[in-house]
Amino acid sequence: MAESKTPAKEKEKGFLFVLVDLFRSLKLTISLLILLAILSIIGTVITQNATRADYIQRYGIGLYEVLNFFNLFDMYHSWWFSAILVLLVINLVSCSLQRLPVIWRQTFQSSGSGELEESKIRTLPFVERMRIAKPADPKAEKNIQSYLKRWFKTLKRTETESSIIFYSEKGRFSRLGVPITHLSILIILIGGLMGSFYGFKGFVNILEGETIDQVYLRTKDEEIPKPISFSVRCDDFKVTYYNLPGKERHVKEYLSKLTLLENGKEVLTKTVEVNHPLHYKGLAFYQSSYGALHDVTLGIQWRNKKEKDLLKVLEGETARIPNSAALIRVLKYAPQVHNFGEGVQVVVLQPNQEPRAIWLLKSVPGFDQQRGGEFILTFEGMTSKEYTGLQVTKDPGVWIVWIGCSLMILGLIVSFFFSHQRVWVRIPKGPGGEIILAGSTNKNRIGFEKTFGELVSGVRSSGK
């Protein structure tokens, strides 16, 4: 007696069937693609990886907390976005595995379709019958065979007691278009996930003549330094302008001459311009911005000395005042401070004292005397140093994505421009029979209908 299935096992089996049907459902595919399209629009509207202050200023603190909770400010690296991509991968694999055996048989296995029985004729969409009063002439058979070879290179001839059958087909490989397209999508998704998990996008500003060995990653409110395995030196930076009338100048191009160094040795020198990056060891350096920093020269006049010390400080940086515990930070340079001319704003940082921001004017050397203290600061001059702004990216999956895109183009070409066409011609041996021409195609029925009509006309004329 056969062992009966328990309700628990039947329920478990039923759940597995439902789960498998869900994963290979076309509705799930369409739903996931629509969801990804909507999320991509949201990711375009909402600026990604900006600072917290920018988001609060734009959306307010309440909406910022909601959007941040759902990780919409870095959505392409969120767990739920990756989960959607993984679910799409499972869906595509399930759909492909379900249909692949049939497609494989139709493409690579012999069809065995040399016969043309009445039962098969009734299933074929294109059939034409031509009545003949006498047996087919052997010469007519050769004419029909020659004419068919104009359309189909390979013919299969089958002879029975009552008829001669020619069978030919072309475009078997066109059935592979859909699997190739599915495979390309999987490859693109895998490449995208690799770039998301193992790649990064950073930036770095390099002054002319300066060498760096790290870049910076922006993550919300901080910039995280990320070391690289080699050094980059900016040898030169140039900006060219259009020769247009008027005072306003329009930038034509800007470019940087970069030299890469490993172990103190120069290994590569290249001029980087917009849309022409430098590639090395999986990193790409793009020209993205430029600017200038001011190298400010300050004078330090001690009240109990006649000598004046000079100190050079780069705009935005902090330096220690010689022979003192005080620090000085240069905030910004201005070519015109009200109507007093050039000036620089600095902050004096002294132990146990509140920081004080003051302006130093080049035209008024004694302006700092009112501050008091053991020294008087003066603004002696300024020189500009240009810097190049580079975007630095690493995407280990980019070549996988390119391979996937190439496969997708191939799959779409095969799917839309080729079809699997089959043709049968049955010629009777005895009198009073009929020549039967039948055909089928897996797609583009309208185009094949025109081709079949021309074949009918040719066979009709060849069989006379």
C-alpha positions in Angstrom: 0.0 0.0 0.0 1.4 3.4 -1.0 2.3 5.7 1.8 0.0 8.7 1.9 1.3 12.2 2.0 0.9 14.1 5.2 -0.9 17.5 5.1 2.3 19.2 6.3 4.3 17.8 3.3 1.5 18.7 0.9 1.4 22.2 2.3 5.2 22.6 2.1 5.2 21.3 -1.5 2.4 23.7 -2.4 4.3 26.6 -0.9 7.4 25.7 -2.9 5.4 25.6 -6.1 3.9 29.0 -5.4 7.4 30.4 -4.7 8.8 28.9 -7.9 5.9 30.3 -9.9 6.4 33.7 -8.3 10.1 33.8 -9.2 9.6 32.9 -12.8 6.6 35.1 -13.3 6.6 37.7 -16.0 4.5 40.0 -13.8 7.3 40.0 -11.2 9.8 41.0 -13.9 7.7 43.9 -15.1 7.0 45.0 -11.5 10.7 45.0 -10.6 11.7 46.9 -13.7 9.0 49.6 -13.1 10.1 49.8 -9.4 13.7 50.3 -10.5 12.7 52.9 -13.0 10.8 54.8 -10.3 13.7 54.5 -7.8 16.1 55.8 -10.5 13.9 58.9 -11.0 13.9 59.4 -7.2 17.7 59.0 -7.1 18.0 61.7 -9.8 15.6 64.1 -8.1 17.2 63.7 -4.7 20.9 64.7 -4.7 23.0 61.8 -3.5 25.7 62.0 -0.9 25.4 65.7 -0.1 26.0 67.2 3.4 23.5 67.1 6.2 23.3 70.9 6.2 22.4 70.9 2.5 19.6 68.4 3.0 18.1 70.2 6.1 18.2 73.5 4.2 16.4 72.0 1.2 13.9 69.7 2.9 13.7 70.8 6.6 14.6 68.7 9.6 11.4 66.6 9.6 11.4 65.5 6.0 15.2 65.0 6.3 14.8 62.5 9.1 12.2 60.6 7.1 14.3 60.4 3.9 17.4 59.6 5.9 15.6 56.7 7.6 14.9 55.1 4.3 18.5 55.8 3.2 17.3 57.8 0.1 20.4 60.0 0.3 22.7 57.1 -0.7 20.0 54.8 -2.1 22.3 53.0 -4.7 24.4 51.6 -1.8 21.4 50.7 0.4 20.6 47.1 1.3 17.1 47.3 -0.1 18.2 48.5 -3.5 20.7 45.7 -3.7 18.0 43.3 -2.6 15.7 44.4 -5.5 18.6 43.8 -7.9 19.2 40.3 -6.5 15.5 39.5 -6.7 15.6 40.6 -10.4 18.6 38.3 -11.0 16.7 35.4 -9.4 13.6 36.2 -11.5 15.6 36.3 -14.8 17.5 33.1 -14.0 14.2 31.3 -13.1 12.5 32.5 -16.3 15.5 31.5 -18.4 15.9 28.0 -16.9 12.2 27.3 -17.5 12.4 28.2 -21.2 15.9 27.2 -22.0 15.4 23.4 -22.6 12.8 24.0 -25.3 14.8 26.7 -26.9 18.0 24.5 -26.8 16.1 21.6 -28.5 14.7 23.8 -31.2 18.1 25.4 -31.9 20.6 22.6 -31.7 18.8 19.3 -32.1 17.7 17.9 -35.4 14.0 18.7 -35.9 13.3 15.5 -37.8 10.7 17.5 -39.8 11.4 16.0 -43.2 8.0 14.4 -43.4 4.8 16.4 -44.2 1.8 14.4 -43.1 -1.8 15.8 -43.3 -1.8 16.0 -39.5 1.2 18.4 -39.6 -0.2 20.4 -42.5 -3.3 21.2 -40.4 -1.0 22.8 -37.7 1.1 24.9 -40.0 0.0 28.6 -40.5 1.0 28.9 -44.2 -0.2 26.3 -46.6 -0.6 26.5 -50.4 -1.9 23.6 -52.6 -1.3 23.4 -56.4 -3.3 20.7 -58.3 -1.4 18.9 -61.1 -3.0 16.6 -63.7 0.0 14.5 -64.5 3.0 13.2 -62.6 5.7 15.7 -61.8 8.5 15.9 -64.3 12.0 15.1 -62.9 13.1 18.4 -64.6 10.4 20.2 -62.7 11.7 18.7 -59.4 15.1 20.0 -60.2 13.7 23.4 -61.0 11.8 23.6 -57.7 15.0 22.4 -55.9 17.1 25.1 -57.6 14.6 27.8 -56.8 14.3 26.9 -53.2 18.1 27.0 -52.8 17.9 30.7 -53.7 16.1 31.3 -50.4 17.3 28.4 -48.3 20.9 27.3 -48.8 20.4 23.8 -47.4 17.7 21.4 -48.4 16.7 18.1 -46.9 15.2 15.6 -49.4 13.0 12.8 -48.2 11.4 10.3 -50.6 8.4 8.1 -49.8 6.3 5.7 -51.8 3.9 8.5 -52.9 5.9 11.7 -52.8 9.1 13.6 -52.7 9.5 16.1 -49.8 11.9 19.0 -49.6 12.5 20.6 -46.2 14.6 23.5 -45.4 15.0 26.0 -42.6 17.1 29.1 -41.6 17.5 31.3 -38.7 17.5 28.6 -36.0 19.9 30.7 -33.9 17.3 33.5 -33.8 15.6 31.6 -30.9 18.7 32.4 -28.8 18.0 36.1 -28.9 15.9 36.1 -25.7 18.3 34.0 -23.7 21.2 36.1 -24.8 19.3 39.3 -23.8 18.5 37.8 -20.4 22.1 36.8 -19.9 23.2 40.3 -20.8 20.9 41.8 -18.2 22.3 39.4 -15.6 25.9 40.4 -16.5 25.1 44.1 -16.3 23.5 43.7 -12.9 26.4 41.7 -11.6 28.8 44.3 -12.9 26.7 47.1 -11.3 26.7 45.2 -8.0 30.5 44.8 -8.1 31.0 48.5 -8.8 28.6 49.3 -5.9 30.3 47.1 -3.3 33.9 47.3 -4.4 34.2 50.7 -6.2 34.1 54.3 -5.0 33.9 57.8 -6.2 36.2 60.4 -4.6 37.8 63.7 -5.3 41.1 65.5 -4.7 42.4 69.1 -5.2 46.1 69.3 -6.2 48.1 72.6 -6.2 50.6 73.1 -9.0 53.8 71.3 -8.0 52.1 69.4 -5.2 52.1 65.6 -4.8 49.3 63.6 -3.2 49.0 59.9 -2.2 45.4 59.9 -1.1 41.9 61.0 -2.2 38.8 61.9 -0.3 35.4 60.3 -0.1 32.3 62.3 0.7 30.0 60.6 3.1 27.3 63.0 4.4 29.1 65.5 6.7 32.6 64.3 6.5 35.4 63.7 4.0 37.2 60.5 4.6 40.8 60.2 3.3 41.5 57.0 1.2 45.1 56.2 0.5 46.1 55.0 -3.0 49.0 52.8 -3.9 50.9 55.5 -5.8 51.5 59.2 -5.8 50.1 61.9 -8.2 51.9 65.1 -9.0 50.4 68.1 -10.7 53.2 69.5 -13.0 51.1 72.2 -14.7 47.6 73.5 -14.9 46.3 75.7 -17.7 43.0 77.4 -18.4 42.2 78.8 -21.9 39.4 81.3 -22.7 37.4 82.1 -25.7 38.5 85.3 -27.5 35.2 87.2 -27.2 34.4 90.9 -26.9 33.5 92.2 -23.5 34.9 92.0 -20.0 33.4 88.6 -19.1 35.6 85.7 -19.9 34.3 82.3 -20.9 36.4 79.2 -20.3 37.2 77.2 -23.4 39.1 74.3 -21.7 41.2 73.5 -18.7 43.7 70.8 -18.4 46.2 69.3 -16.0 49.6 67.7 -16.6 49.8 64.8 -14.1 52.7 62.6 -13.3 52.3 59.3 -11.5 55.1 58.1 -9.2 55.8 54.7 -7.6 58.6 54.2 -5.1 59.9 57.7 -6.1 60.1 56.9 -9.8 58.0 58.5 -12.5 55.9 55.8 -14.3 53.5 57.8 -16.4 52.8 61.4 -17.5 49.6 62.5 -19.2 47.7 65.7 -19.8 44.1 65.3 -18.4 41.3 67.3 -19.9 37.5 67.1 -19.6 36.1 63.8 -20.9 39.7 62.5 -21.4 40.6 60.8 -18.0 43.8 59.2 -16.9 43.5 55.5 -16.1 46.0 53.6 -13.9 45.7 50.5 -11.8 41.9 50.5 -11.9 41.6 54.2 -11.0 40.3 56.9 -13.3 41.2 60.6 -12.8 38.7 63.0 -14.4 39.2 66.7 -14.8 36.2 68.1 -12.9 37.0 71.6 -11.6 39.7 74.1 -10.9 40.4 77.2 -8.8 43.0 79.2 -7.0 44.3 79.4 -3.4 46.0 82.5 -2.1 49.4 82.2 -0.4 49.3 85.1 2.0 52.5 86.7 3.4 51.9 88.1 6.9 54.2 90.4 8.9 54.7 89.9 12.6 56.0 93.0 14.4 57.0 92.3 18.1 56.3 95.2 20.3 59.6 94.8 22.2 61.7 94.2 19.0 62.5 96.3 15.9 62.8 93.3 13.6 59.8 92.1 11.6 59.2 88.4 11.0 57.5 87.2 7.8 55.2 84.2 7.7 53.6 82.6 4.7 50.2 80.9 5.2 48.0 79.3 2.6 44.4 80.4 2.5 42.3 78.1 4.7 45.3 76.7 6.6 46.6 77.3 10.1 50.2 78.0 11.1 52.1 78.6 14.4 53.6 82.0 15.0 57.3 81.7 15.5 58.5 82.0 19.1 55.0 82.0 20.4 52.2 79.7 21.6 49.7 81.5 19.4 48.3 80.1 16.1 47.0 82.0 13.1 44.5 80.8 10.6 43.9 82.6 7.3 40.2 82.6 6.5 40.0 84.4 3.2 41.6 87.0 0.9 39.6 89.8 -0.6 40.8 92.1 -3.4 38.6 94.9 -2.0 37.6 95.4 1.6 35.0 98.2 1.5 37.0 101.0 0.0 40.4 100.2 1.6 41.8 97.9 -1.1 43.3 94.5 -0.5 42.8 92.7 2.7 42.9 89.3 4.4 40.7 88.0 7.2 42.6 86.0 9.9 41.8 84.4 13.2 44.3 84.6 16.1 44.2 81.5 18.3 45.9 82.0 21.7 45.8 79.8 24.8 43.0 80.6 27.3 41.6 83.3 25.0 38.6 83.4 22.7 39.4 83.2 19.0 39.3 86.6 17.3 38.7 87.2 13.6 40.3 90.4 12.3 40.9 92.1 9.0 44.4 93.1 8.0 44.5 95.8 5.3 47.5 96.3 3.1 46.9 100.1 2.8 46.6 100.5 6.6 49.7 98.7 8.2 48.8 99.7 11.7 45.3 98.5 11.6 46.0 95.6 14.0 47.5 97.9 16.8 44.0 98.3 18.3 43.9 94.6 19.1 46.7 94.8 21.6 48.8 91.8 22.5 52.5 91.0 22.2 52.7 91.4 18.4 51.1 93.4 15.6 50.1 91.6 12.3 50.3 93.2 8.9 49.4 92.1 5.4 52.5 92.1 3.3 51.3 90.6 0.1 49.7 87.6 -1.7 50.5 85.2 -4.5 48.0 82.9 -6.2 48.4 79.2 -6.6 46.1 77.4 -9.0 44.8 74.0 -8.2 43.2 71.3 -10.3 40.1 69.5 -9.0 40.0 65.8 -10.0 37.2 63.3 -9.6 38.7 59.9 -8.8 36.7 56.8 -9.5 37.2 53.0 -9.1 34.7 50.7 -10.7 35.9 47.1 -11.0 32.6 46.1 -12.7 32.7 48.5 -15.6 34.2 46.1 -18.1 31.6 43.5 -17.0 28.9 46.1 -17.7 30.4 46.8 -21.1 30.4 43.1 -21.9 26.8 42.9 -20.8 25.8 45.9 -23.0 27.5 44.3 -26.0 25.7 41.0 -25.4 22.4 42.9 -25.1 22.9 44.6 -28.5 23.7 41.2 -30.0 20.6 39.7 -28.4 18.3 42.5 -29.5 19.6 42.3 -33.1 19.1 38.5 -33.1 15.6 38.9 -31.6 14.3 41.7 -33.8 16.0 41.2 -37.1 16.1 37.4 -37.5 13.5 34.7 -37.3 13.4 30.9 -37.5 11.7 30.1 -40.9 10.8 26.6 -42.1 9.5 25.5 -45.5 8.2 22.2 -46.8 7.4 21.3 -50.4 5.7 18.0 -51.1 5.7 16.8 -54.7 3.5 13.8 -55.6 4.9 10.9 -57.7 1.6 9.8 -59.3 -0.9 11.7 -61.5 -3.8 13.7 -60.1 -2.0 14.8 -57.0 -1.1 18.2 -55.8 2.1 20.0 -54.9 1.9 21.3 -51.3 4.0 24.2 -50.1 3.9 24.8 -46.3 5.8 27.1 -44.0 6.1 28.5 -40.5 8.0 31.2 -38.6 8.4 32.0 -34.9 8.0 35.7 -35.5 7.5 38.5 -38.1 4.6 36.7 -39.7 3.8 39.7 -41.9 7.3 39.6 -43.4 7.3 35.8 -43.8 3.9 36.0 -45.5 5.4 38.1 -48.2 8.3 35.7 -48.6 6.0 32.7 -48.7 3.9 34.3 -51.4 7.0 34.8 -53.5 8.0 31.2 -52.9 4.6 30.0 -54.0 4.8 31.9 -57.2 8.3 30.6 -57.9 7.5 27.0 -57.1 4.3 27.3 -59.2 6.3 28.4 -62.2 9.1 25.9 -61.6 6.7 23.0 -61.4 5.2 23.5 -64.8 
